[in-house]
Amino acid sequence: MAHNPQSPQGPEGHPDPAGSTQMFRAFVDEGTPQQQRGPVPPAPAGPRVGLIVGIVVAVVVLGAVAWLAFG
């Protein structure tokens, strides 16, 4: 790996393992504006129509296959 002269060095000259993470976070954070986000609205608690329809279709298909196999 290439030597980074800007990375923080420990007392014996060994690179600080957390230094690269700190520099990466600083790089990522400088490009994004800090925004205050409001609370996220909760997801609807009602049943998912698509999931229910999918389960019903699967049961019907399995029933048809069983009827053809045993009938």
Secondary structure, DSSP 8 states (H G I E B T S, - for coil): ----TTS-B-TTS-B-HHHHHHHHHHHHHHHS-------------S--HHHHHHHHHHHHHHHHHHHHHH-
